[in-house]
Amino acid sequence: MVAQIRPSALEQWLQSVRQHGNPVVLDVREPSEIQIASVTANGFHLRTIPMGVIPPRLTELDPAQPVACLCHHGGRSMQVANFLKNRGFQHVANITGGIQAWANELDPSIARY
């Protein structure tokens, strides 16, 4: 089962999984979306791999490393989180509400689109 976490609860999730390795927030949006709005890595490593190229780039991710997936509203990131979980990733979460919720809950300076 993939954990569902709100951006406001991300810090707590990061702390709970840190013993398994340096957590990654995996932004699965397209490069054009990331140019509009992006998060700043704070207590995690930020990776950007668009959803459509996750399968051929899967070896760039460590299945033992905690991964929280992020997209615009949470739909694409949920699909990627399930994909990772089904491929043996042990600590996977979906950031519900995506970057839109991140802007609302954590950083109002992030552009909304």
C-alpha positions in Angstrom: 0.0 0.0 0.0 1.2 3.5 -0.9 1.2 6.0 1.9 -0.9 9.1 1.2 0.6 12.3 2.7 -0.3 15.9 2.6 2.5 18.4 2.0 2.0 19.7 5.5 2.7 16.2 6.8 5.8 15.6 4.6 8.3 16.5 7.2 6.8 14.0 9.6 7.0 11.3 6.9 10.6 12.2 6.0 11.6 11.7 9.7 9.8 8.4 9.9 11.7 6.9 6.9 15.1 8.6 7.3 16.6 5.5 8.9 16.1 3.7 5.5 18.2 6.3 3.6 18.1 9.8 2.4 14.5 10.5 1.3 13.8 11.5 -2.3 10.9 13.7 -3.5 10.4 12.5 -7.1 8.7 15.2 -9.2 7.1 13.4 -12.1 5.8 16.5 -13.9 6.9 17.6 -17.4 9.8 20.0 -17.7 7.5 22.8 -18.8 5.5 22.4 -15.6 8.6 22.4 -13.5 9.7 25.7 -15.1 6.4 27.3 -14.0 6.5 26.0 -10.4 9.0 23.9 -8.4 9.7 23.0 -4.8 13.0 23.6 -3.0 14.8 20.6 -1.5 14.8 20.9 2.3 15.6 17.8 4.2 15.3 15.6 1.1 16.9 15.0 -2.3 14.8 16.4 -5.2 14.7 14.3 -8.4 12.8 15.3 -11.5 11.9 12.4 -13.9 8.7 12.9 -16.0 6.1 10.2 -15.6 6.4 9.0 -19.2 10.1 8.1 -18.8 10.1 6.5 -15.4 10.2 2.9 -16.8 13.4 3.3 -18.8 15.0 5.4 -16.1 14.0 3.2 -13.2 17.6 2.1 -12.5 18.3 5.8 -11.5 16.3 5.2 -8.4 17.2 3.0 -5.4 14.4 0.6 -4.3 15.6 0.8 -0.7 15.6 4.6 -0.6 12.3 6.3 0.6 10.5 8.0 -2.3 7.6 10.5 -2.1 6.1 11.2 -5.5 4.9 14.7 -6.6 2.9 16.0 -9.5 0.4 18.8 -10.2 -2.6 17.5 -8.2 -1.6 14.0 -7.1 -3.0 11.8 -9.9 0.2 11.1 -11.9 2.3 10.8 -8.8 -0.1 8.2 -7.4 0.3 6.1 -10.6 4.1 6.4 -10.3 4.0 5.6 -6.6 2.0 2.4 -7.4 4.4 1.5 -10.2 7.4 1.9 -7.9 5.7 -0.1 -5.1 4.9 -2.9 -7.6 8.6 -3.0 -8.6 9.9 -3.6 -5.1 10.3 -0.1 -3.7 9.8 -0.4 0.0 9.0 3.1 1.3 6.8 4.9 -1.2 4.4 7.8 -0.6 2.2 9.9 -2.8 2.0 13.6 -2.0 -1.7 14.2 -2.2 -2.8 17.4 -3.8 0.5 17.7 -5.6 2.4 21.0 -6.0 -1.0 22.8 -5.8 -1.5 21.7 -2.3 2.2 22.3 -1.5 1.7 26.0 -2.6 -1.4 26.2 -0.4 0.0 24.5 2.7 3.7 25.2 2.7 4.9 27.8 0.3 2.5 30.4 -1.1 5.3 31.9 -3.3 5.0 28.8 -5.6 3.2 29.7 -8.8 -0.2 28.1 -9.3 -1.1 26.9 -12.8 
